[in-house]
Amino acid sequence: MDVEVIKSYLPNFIKAFFLTIKIGWIGIALAFIIGIVCAFILYFKVPVFSGFVKGYVELFRNTPLLVQLFFIYYGLPAIGVKIPAELCGILGLGLLGGSYMAESFRSGLEAVPVIQTESALSLGMTRRQLFIYVILPQAFSISVPAIVANIIFLLKETSVFSAISLMDLMFTAKDYIGLYYNTFESLFLLVIFYIVMLLPVSFAGSIIERKCSF
């Protein structure tokens, strides 16, 4: 391993790291919004919309992110819709993540025992109070492990962004390997930066899971 090579590559890897982080977390924030909205629609069985949401969830959970990115970035321009690469990455990650988050939130909502709902109503709570103070807190607690797993999964999925010419970590590593054949140094930096990106999320998720389990 050539330390000088690693030092010379480091600035571009740092730049790619921050780009990956930015797109990844904006995409995850979008996934949260989509997931919550879809979960509520499924939980309350909203007419018409429930069918659309089920179709969306099945479509995006059963197709790879790479295929979705290709469709958005290369397919949509064929009908006159051109989306910048960064926005394409955010949309792809948000739509994929939203389908997973929707199922996580929905399963959490449906896991709250019916007897608690009945008890709260018998004590005089309104349905609004029941949902806010009884169902939501427990549903969130139940959903935390799945949410953390989804976040880690989505951050790892950022590795396919290089396919749409985004200069992320994977693109930078492949670029250096192709130009200078320093495979070991490039892959070493790639692994280190992904560990730096994912390890804090994993630790934070474990702490939140322990706190929510009480």
N, C-alpha and C positions, 0 to 999 in steps of 0.2 A: 504493500500500500504506500503510495507516494503522498506524503503530507503536503508537499508544495502544490501538487495538483488539487488536492482538497481545498487548500486555502484560496487558490485562484478561482475555483468553482463556487465557493461559498456565497459571494455577493448575489449571483444570479439565482442560486437556490433559495436564499432568503427572500428575494423578490417574488419568486414563484410560490414560496410558502405563504406569504401574506395574501397573494392573489387567491390561492386555494382556500385559505381560511375565510376570506371575504365572501367568495361565491358560496362556499359550503354553508356558512352560518346564515347568510341571507336566504339561501334555499331552504334551510331547516326552519327558519322563522315562517316562511311561506307555507311550508308543509304543516306546521302547527296550526296556522289559520285555517287552511283547507281541511285538515283532519278534524278539528273541533266542529266546524260548520257541518261537515258531512256526518260526523258522529251524532250530532243533535238531530239532523234530518232522519237518520236511520233509527235512532232511539225513539223519537216521537212519531215515527212512521208517517211523515208528511206525504200526502197524496201526490202522485206524479213525480215529485222530486226524489222520492226514495228509489224509484226505478232507475232514474238517471245516475244517482250516486252509486247504486249497486253495480251498474254497468261500468262506471268510471273506475271503481275499486278493482273489479275483476280485470279490466283491461290493463291497468298500470301495474298491478301486482304480478301479472303473468307475462309481461314483456320486459326484456332487459333495458336498463337505462341507456345503453349504447344505441339500441334501436330507436328509442324515443328521441335521443339527441339528434340522430341522423335525420329522423323525420322532421323535427323542428328546424334544424339548421340547413339541411340540404333539400328536404321535400317541400316545405312551405314556400320557398322562393319560386317554385314552379307555378304557384298560383298567385304570385305577386306579393307574398308576405315575407319580407326580409327582416330577420331578427339578429342583432349583434351577438357575437359569440358569448360574451359574458352573460347577457340576458338570457340567451338560450340555455346556458348551464344552470342558471338560477331557476328558470321555468321547469327544465327537465327534472332537476333535483326536487323542486317543490311539489311537482305533480306526482312523482314517484313516491316521495316521502309522505305526501298527503294521503295517499291510498293506504299506506301502512299505519300512519297515525290515526286515521279514521277507524280502522279495525281495533287498534289499541284502546282508544277512548270509548268506542262503543262497547267493547267487552267489559271495560271497567264500569260503565254505567249499568250494564245489564247484570253485573255480578253482585250489586248491592241487594241484600236479602229483601224479599217482598214484605216480610214481617215488620221490618223497620219502617217501610213506607206506610203500612197500615197503622202501626203504633203512632207515628207522627201525626197522621190524619186524625186518629182518635183523640189525640191530645189537643186538637183544635188548630193545628198548623194549616196555613193555606198551602195550595200546591206550589206556589212560588217559594214560600219559606222552606217547604219540604225539599224542593230541588236544590236551593242554594245552600241550606245549612245541613242537610242530611245526605242527599245523594251525591252532590258534586265533590265534597271533601273525601268521601270514601272511594268514589270512582277514581279520583286522582291518585289516591294512595295505592289502589289496586293496579293502576295503569303504569306507575313509575318504572318498574323493571322493564316493561315492554317499550316504554318511551326512550329510556336510556339506551337500550339495545338498538332501537331504530336510529337514534342520533349517531351512534358509533358506526352503524351500517352505512348511513348516508355520507358520513365523512370519508369512509373508505371508498365509497362509490365515486368520489371526486377524481379518482385515478383514471377514469375514462374520459375526462374532459379534454385530454390531449388529442382525441379523435376529431374534435371540431376546432383544432388549431389554437386552443387556449394555452398560453405559456405557463401551465401549472407545474407542479413538481414532477409529474410523470413525463410531460413534454420536455422539460429541461434535462432530465436524466437521459431520455432517449436521444435528445439532440447532441449531448456531449459524447454519448457512446458512439453515435453515428459519425461524428466529426473526428474524434480523437482516439476512439477505441479504448478509453480508460474505463472499462466496464466496472471493475471492482469499486473504484473510487466513486463513480456516479451512483451505483446501486447502494453503496454504503451511506452516502448522503441522503438518498431517497428514503431508506429505512429509518435513519435517525430523525429526519424531519416528520415522517408519519408517526413515529413514536411520540415525538414532542407534541404533535397535534392531538393524538388520541389518548395518551396516558392520563392527562389531567381530566379529561371527560370521563374516563373510566373510574378514576378515583372519586371524583365529585358525584358521579352516579351512585357509587357504592355507599357514600355517606348519606345521600338523600334517601336511598332505599332503606337504610337502617333507621333513619329518623322517622320515615313514614310508616314503618312497620309497627311502631308502638301505638 
